[in-house]
Amino acid sequence: MKHSIRTRFTVLFLIVFFVVLLAAVCVNNWGLERFYRARKVEDIEKAYRAVNDLVMKEGNGSAKLPDLLKEYSDKYNITIAVMDSDNDRSVVTTERGSDYLLQRAQSYLFSDSFRESSEILKETEDYQIISTHDPSGNRVNIDCFAFCGDNQTLLLMSTPAANLTESVRLANRFLSYVGLLMAVLGIVLGVFLTRRITQPIQRLAALSAKMGSLDFTERYTGDYEDEIGVLGHSMNTMAEKLEETISELQDANKSLQEDIRRKEEIDEMRREFIANVSHELKTPIALIQGYAEGLNDGLCEDPESRKEYLDVIIDEAGRMNSLVKQLLNLSKLESGAPEMEIGPFDLADMIRSIVGSTKLLAEEKQATVAFVSDQGQALPVLGDTFQIEDVLTNYVSNAIHHVDEGGRIVIRAEEVEGPGRAGAAGDAESASSSAGSGKWPRIRVHVENTGSSIPEKDLPHIWDKFYKVDKSHSRSYGGSGIGLSIVKAVMEAHGMGYGAANTETGVDFWFELEKDQQSNH
């Protein structure tokens, strides 16, 4: 900042001070004498009007006339003589007498040198006021020669005029000394006053600079109630409004960015979904097409080969049908329809039924399947029977597909405590944390198989649609990649916990259901 407002205020204050001082010297030098002369002329005119009025009323022999002359002589330092022109005599005069005034009148009338040194200040039909000077040019006296209204009484007046040249010089010198003293005081006072005036302005300037950099934490704290105070409080209000508005804009921007991010994620999921569905359908369609063309071309004339071709076509068509059904079911669950038909059922019977139906698959891998429960023979729970059956089937099928050769699959049920059917726990950690936070009994079912563990980096993603730890999407297990996505959707629709974790010997998948406390078991 090259020139601050405080510096400019101080300089302006001093300039104004010195201009006023110079103007006072000039007025004193050239205007004091004129002002003094004008006032003397006014005093003589007042005295003439007063004497004239008294003479017109009571004549020049009035007993009040001496007192009137003395009053004006004392008040205005005027020598006055009243003379009767008919008798050529003095009627009344002040202490210097009529001879002195008559002599000055005669000198003005009959002396050329006296008239040359005189100046007419004012002249009317009744009186003439002149000023006389000494040889040096200084004004000496102001005289008046007048006739009263009775045309008989002559009025002579004279007042000394001060030597104003020396007075003016002394006054100007005095003003110079006073001016120097006032200049010093003016600088000190100017700095103090300008600081008081400019300090709040500087604070406002700093406040506006911070507002310009989007920092709205500062506030104007002055106690002025003038325009500066109004401006400061207005800036405080503006800062609050801007801070609130920018905060809202930032929130809206964050929300917009989040919406954009979600849209991008949805688009990416859609592209990935289409790619995955295409991948899953490509192989069965190709097989069906190939075997159908073989049949059409007569490659299988014997009944046994023809049956083999037809079995492949039927098997692949069934695989496609199962995939489409799973996708439709998952879509309904994720869209919130249909609603869960929550009711009581025996989870133990369902587990035993699924173990029986998958026994042949387990025997193919020489694996054993065991069901262990610390709740006795019955497990009364609340849930949607058909959806929970899908969950169990997916867990058991997944365990059979990934159990090691000659391994073991254990289905274990236990009672835990947790909240009622409120929000779902989307992963093992959140589900475990919610399990002990309430007093509602739950049945937790574990499906654990021996074999290879799941890489830790893949555990959070196994619930995503078409996500496979085997990146080659091998068809050796026949899985579609959406079984665990259906588990996630079903359990979140129930508001129950689910999860998966690696163990020392393999992998453990689990889910929870609310225990039916009204059951007789």
N, C-alpha and C positions, 0 to 999 in steps of 0.2 A: 504494500500500500504506500504509494509515493507521498501523498499528502493526506493525513488523517483528518477526519472531521473536527477533531479537537484542535489541531493546529490551525485549520482554516477559521474556526470560530474565534480562537485567540487573536489571530492576525486581523480578522474583521473587526473585533471589538476594539483593538488598539487603533486601527485606521479611523473608525468612527469617533473615538475619543479625541485623536489629534485633529481631525477635521473640525469637530465642534470647538476645540480650543482655538484653532486658527481663525475660525469664524468669529469667535468672541473677541479676539484681538483686533480683527479688521473692523467689526462693528464699533468697538470701543475707540478705535483710531479715527474713523471717519463719521461715525454717527453720534458720538457723545456730545460734541459741541452743538450740533444742530438740534439735538433733543433738548439740551440745556437752554438754548436761545428760544426755542418754541415754548418751553414751559414759562420762561420769563415774560414772553409776550402775552401768554394766557393770564399770568398773574396781573399784569398791568391792565389788561382788558377787564378782568373781574373788578379791579379797583375802580376803573372808569365807570362801569355800569352801576356799581353800588353808589358812588358819589352822585352820578347823574340822576339816578332814581330819587335819592334823597333831596337833591336840589329842586327837581321838578315837583316834588310833593310839598316841600316846606320852604324852599328858597335857599339862597346861599348864606342866609343868616341863621340857619337852623342851629339850635343848641346841640343837636346830636352829631353835627359834622365833625367837631374835634375828636370825639371818641371814635368815629368811623375811620378818620385818617390815621389815628394812632394804632388802631387794630390792624390795618393793612400794612402800616409801616413796620410794626413788630413781626407780623406774620410772614411778609414777603420781602422785608428789607427794602422798602420803596420810600423814597423821599417825595412828599406830595405837598403841593401848594395850590390853594383855591383863591382866585383873584377876581375882583369885580372889574370888568373891562370898561364900564362907564365911568367909574370913579378912579380907575387906575390905582386901586389899592388892594392890599392883601387882606382877604377875609379870614383865612385860617391856614396854617402851615404846620408841617412837622418840624422837628428840632433843627434841621439844617437851614430852614427859613426860605423865604421866597426870593431873597436876593440871589442866592446860588442858582435856583432854577430859572429865574428871569434872565440871569447872565448867560446860561446855557442856551436859552431860547433865542436871545439876541445874537449869540455867536453863530447859531445855525442859520439865522435869517440874514445876517449882514457880513459874515466872515466866509470868504471863498475857501480858505484853507480848511476851515472847520467842516464845511459841507463836503469838500473833497475827501476828507477822512471819515465821512459818515456814510451809512448805508440804510436805505429805507427798508424796514422789515415788514411794515403793514401800514396801509393808508386807506382811510375812509373819508366821507364828507365831514365827520365830526372830529376825527383825531388822526394823528400821524405818529407812528412809532419808528424811531431810528436807532441805529447803533453807531457809536463813535469809537475810533481807534487811536492808540498812541502812535508816535513815529515808528515804532518797531513793528507795527501791524497787529498787535494784540488788541482785542476788544476791551474797552475800558468801561463804558456805560451804555445802558439802553434807556433812551429818553422817550417821553410821550408829551406831545403838545395837542391839547384838545379843547373844544368848546362844548359846554353842556347844552341841553336841549332848549334852555331858555334864551340862548343867543346872547347871554350877558355874562355868564360865569365862565372864566378861563381856568382850565385845569392843567397844571404842569406836574409831571412825574418823572422820576429818574431812579434807576437801580444799578448798582455796580455789577459789572460782568466779570467773573473770575477769569484768571489767566489759564485757559483750558489746555493750552499746548503742553505746558509742563505737567499738568495733571494727567493728561492722556499718556505722556511718556512714562510717568511714574506708574500709572495703572497698568500699562503694557508690560513693564518690567516685573511688576508684582504678579501679573498673570503668567509670565514666563516661569518665575520661580514656583508658583503654585502648580503650573502645568507639569514641570519636571517631577515635583512631588507626587502629583496625581497620576503621572505616567507610571511611576514605580508602583504605587498602590493599585493602579489599574491593571498592571501586568499580573500582580499577585491575585487580585480579585478576579481578573479575567480567566486565569488558569483554573482557579477554584470553581468559578461559575460554569465555565465551559466543560469542566470535568463532570460536574453534577448534571449538566444538560446532556453531554455526549455519552456518559457511561451507560445509561440504559439503552441508548441507540446502538452502542457497540455490542451490548449484550444481545440485542435483537438481531444485529448483523451476524454474530456468531451462531445464534439460534437458527437463523435462516440458512446459514452455510451447512449446519448439521442436517437440517431438513432436506437440503438439496442432495445430500449424500444418503438420504433415506434413514437417518438416525433420528427417531422421534422420542428419545428418552429424556432429552433436556426440556425444561420448562422455564418460562419467564417468571421471575419471582419478585419483580419490583412492586412497590406500593404506591406508585404514582396514580393519580386519578385523572390525569390530563389525556391528551391525544396519544402520548407515548404509552401510557398505561392501557388505554383502550386497544391500541395496536398490539401490545404484548399479550393481553388476554385473548384477543382475536387469534393471534398466532398459536397460543396454547390450544384453543378450541380447534383450530385448523389442524394442528399436529395430532390431536386426539382422533379427529375424524379421518385424517390421512392414515394414521397408524391402524385404525380399525378397518378402513377400506382396503389398505394394502394387505392386512392380515387376511381379510376375507378373500381378496384376489389370490393370495398365496395358497389359501386353503382350496379355493376353487381350482387353481392351477394344479395343485397336488392331486385333487380329485380327478381332474381331467387327465393328468398324466397316468394316474392309476387306471382310469377307464381305458385309456389308449393301450396301457400295458396289458390289461385284461383282454382287450380286443385282439391284441397281437398274439397273446397266449391262446385265445380261443381259435384264432385263424391258424396258428401253428398246430393246435390240437386237431382242428378240422382237417388240415392237410395230412397230418400224421395218421389220423383216423382213416382217411380215405386210402392212404398208402398201405396201412396195415390191413384194412378190409380187402383191398385189392390183392395184397400178398396172400392172405388166407384163402381167398376164393380162387386165386389164379391156378393153384395146383389141382384142387378137385375138378375145376372146370376143364383144365387141360386133360386130366385123366379121363373124365367122362367123355370128352370129345374124341380123344384118341381111341378109347375102347369102343365107342359107338361107331366110329369110322371103320375100325377093324371088323366089327360085326357086319357093317353095311357092305364092306368089300369082300365078305365071305372068307375071312382068314380063319374062322373057327367053324369048321364044318362038323366036327365031332361034338356030341352033346356035352362032354366033360369040359372041353375048352370054352364052349359057348357059355356054360354055367359059370366058369371062372371069370370070364369077361363081364358077365351080368352082375356077379357078386361085387366086383370092383366098382362098377357103375352105381349099384345100390348103396354100397358103403360110402362112396364119396358124396353121393346125393344126400345120404343121411348126415354126413359131416357138415355139409353146407346148410342143411335144414336146421341142425343143432346150433350152428353159428348164428344164423338169422334169428332163431328163437331167443338165443342169449342176448343178442343185440337189442331186440325189441323189448325184452324184459328189463335190460339195463336202462334203456331209454325211458321206459315208464317209471322206473324207480328214481332216476335222476330228475325227471320232470315233476315228481311229486304225485303221480297218478299211476296205478290206483292206490287208494288209501289202504294202509295195513289193516287187516282184520285180526286185531289183537284178541287172543283168547287163551284159556288154559289148555295145556296138553302135557303129556309125559315125555320129557326129553330123552329119558333112558330107553323107552321103547323105540324112539326114532333112531337113536344111535345103534341099537342092536339090529334094527332092520337094515340100516345102511351098511353095517359091518357084514351082514349076511349077503347082501347083494354084491358086495365088492370082494367077496372071499376068493373067487376064482382069479381075479386080477392080482391079488396079493400072492396067491399060490404060484402064479407064473413067475414071480420074482423070488419065490422061496422065502417070503417074508411072513412074519406072524403079526396078527392084529389082536390087541388086548384092550378090553374096556374095564377101567378101574374107577370106582366111585366111593367116596367116603360118606355118601348120603343114603346108602342102602340100595334097594332094588328100583325105587321110583325117584324121578327128578321132576316134580311138578313146577312148571314155569308158565309165564305169560308171553305170548308172541304170536306171529303169523306162522302157522304150521308149514305152509308150502314154501314160504320164503326161507325159513330157518332150515328146512330140509335141503334147499339149494346150497345154503352156507355149509352145512355139514358135508354134503356130497362133494362140494368143491374142495374142502379141507382134506377129506379122506382120499379123494382121487389124486390130489396134489401130492399127499404124503406117499401114496403107493407109487406114483410116477418117479419120485425122487429118493425113495428109500434105497439103501444099498442092497446088493444081492445077499440074501439070507439075513437081512436086517430085521428090525422090530419097529412096529407102530403101536403107540400107546395112546388110547383115548381116555383122558382122566377128567373127572368132574369134582369140583369142590365148591363150598359155599364161602362167599366173601360178602363184604358190606360195601354199599355205595348208594348214591342218590337214586331217586326214582327215575322213570323214563323222561329225562329232560335232555339237554343237548348231547349229541354224540361225541365220543372221543375219537378223534381221527387217527391217532397213532397209539403205540403202546405206552409211551411216556405220559401223555395226557390222560389216557384211560386209567392207568395205574394211579395217577394222582387224584382222579375223581373217585376211585373205588373206595378209598377210606374216608371220604369226607362226609358221608351220611350214615344213616342207620337202617337203610332198606336192604334186606338180604337179597343176594344175587347168586345165581349159579354160574360159575365160570367153567367152560369146557376147553381143555387143552387137547390138541392133536399133535403129537410129537413123533417124529420119525428119525431114525438113525441115518447117517449119510453125510454128504458134503454140506457145509454151512453156506449161507448166503453172504456174499461180500457186503461189508458194512455200508459201502457207498450205494449199494443197490436196495438196501432195506427200505428206505423212505419211498422208493418208486415202484415197489412190487404191486401196489394197489392201483397204479395207473393202467388205463386201458391199453392192451396189446403190449405191455412191457414184459419183456422176458430177460431173465438173467443170461440165458443162452442167446447171444446176439445173432446167431445164424438162423434163428427161428426154426430150429430143427423140428421135423414132424415125427420124431421118434416116439414122443409121448402123446402125440395127437392133441395137445392142448391148443386152445384158441387164443389164449392171452387175455381173456376178459373175465375169467372165473373169479379172481380176487377182486376185480372192479365191482362185480355183482355183490360179493361179500361186503365190501365197503359201503355200497349203496343201501343194502338191506339193513346193516347194523346202524347206519346213520339215520335211516327211516325209523328204526325202533328206538333211537336215542340211547343205544347201549354201546359199551366199549368193545374194542377188538384190537388185535395186534399180532406181531410176530417178533421172535427173537431167536438168536442163535444160542445153542446149548453146547455143552462139552462134547456131545456125541452126534449132534445134528441140528434140527430146526424145530421150534415150537410155535405153532399157530394157535390162537385162542380167541374166544368171544364170550360175551356175558349176556344173560337174560335175567329178567326180574323173577324172583321166586314167587310162586303162587302160594300165599300164606293161608288161603281159604281151603286148600286141598286137605282131604282127610288122611293123606299119606304122611 
